[in-house]
């Protein structure tokens, strides 16, 4: 078999077609997304909580539902959760955050604001995307409470068995 076809070019040559150079698409660099006031907006979600988050350059002030972060999220653990995206991105104290949160409890709301801050940061400065994605902050945590089933005490817990 002297005229064996080994590649796409050989096949095109055998068919008498002209071969074109392969087209390689290069991904365009991401552009910052900001509104007329220089803010970036994102929606964060966790459990039943939904947070609408705006970030803009500032002194690092965080406002949630019109209150300071320390007043709304009194527990230090929840405040730590909110600071994580800034620490990972290395931009602590550089952005002011204004967030409105609805639904869920305080832990879910803190997770929702964290998700929203992370998404807004990567929209404001696309160079921060790699660090935030590697830390897993851009992925929505989809775990939600399982519904209660009929004939059970909770979602999976059975009623106590009584032999007599």
N, C-alpha and C positions, 0 to 999 in steps of 0.2 A: 504494500500500500504506500506508494511513493507520494501520492497527493492526499495525505491524511490531514484532516481539519483539526487543529489543536486550539484555536482561539476564535474569538468573535471576529477579529480582523480577517482571519483565513476564511471564515464562513462568508463574510461580506465580499471578499475578493472572488470566491468561487461563484457567488451569485451575480457578480458583476456590478456591485453597488459601491459607491464611494463611501469611505469611512470618515466620520466626523470626529473631532477631538471630543473626549468625554467632558461633559459639563459638570463642574464641581461648584456647588453653591457654598459660599462662605457666609457664616452667620454674622449679621451686622451687630456691632456692639450695642448693648442696651443703652437707651437714652433715659435720663432722669425724668420722672413724671411729677410735675409740680403745678399747683394752681396759680392764679393771678397774685395771690398774697405770699407766694413762695413756700406754701405748705404741701406736704404729701399726705394723702388720705389712704387708709386701708381698713378693712373689716377683719376682726379677729373672732374666732369662735372656739368654745371649749364647753363640753357637756351641753347644758341648756342656755348658756350665757352667750350673748352677742355683743361685741364691743366695736364702736365706731371710733377710730383713732386718727387724729391729725398731729403731725409733727412739723416743727419749724425750728430754724436755728435760734438758740437762746441760751439761758443760764442753767438749764437742767430742771426747771420747774415742772412737776407732774400734777395735773388736775384731772380728777375723775368725778364725773357727775357734779361739777361745780365745787367740789371740796378738794383740799390738799390730799396728797397720797397718804400721809401719815394719819390723817383723820378718817379717810374712807377705809383704807386697809390698815387697821390698827396693829395686826400681828406682824412681827418682824419678818416672818417667813414669807408672807405675801408681798411685802415690800422688796424682799430679796428677789422674788420671782420677777417683779416688774423691772428690776435693775439689770437682770441677766443679759438681755439683748444688747444693751449699751456696753456692758463689760466685754462681751464676746467680740463686738465690732470695734472696741477701743475708742468709743466716742462719748465717754461718760461726761455729763455736765455740758454737752454741746447743743442739746436739743430740748425745746419745751414741748411737752406732750399735753394735749387736751383730748380726753376720752369720755364717751358716754357709754354706759353699760346697762344692759337690761337682761333679766332672766337669770335663773340659776342661783347658786349661793356664792359666798365670797371667794372660795377657792376656785370655782369655775370662772368667776368674773376676772380674777387675777390672771388665770391662764388665758382667757380671751383677750385681755389687754396686752399681755405679753406677745401673743400671736399677732395682734394688730400692730404693735410697735415694730416687731420684726419685719412684717410685710411693708410697712411704711418706710422703714429705714432703707430697705433694699430698693424701694421705688425712688427715694430721695437721692441715694448714692448707690448705683448699681455695682460699684466695686466691693461693697460690703456683702454682696449676695453669697459669695463662696464661704465666708466664715459663718454666716447665719445658717446656711443650708447644711454645712458640716455639723453644726451643733444641733440640727434638727428643729430649729425654731420656725421654719417656714412651712412645716407640715402640720396640718390640723390634726390634733389628737382626737380621733373619732370615737373613743370609748364613751358610751353613754349608759345610763342606768337601765338595766333590763326590766321589762314590764312584769308585773305580778301575774302569775298564771292561775287559772281556775282550779280549785281543789288543792291549792297549796297555801302555806302561810305567807311566804314571800315569793320571790321569783323562782327559787328552786327548793327552798326549805319546805319539808313536809310537815303536816300536823303530827304531834306526838302520838306514837302508836301505843294503844292500850290493849293488852291481851284480855283483861277482865274488866 
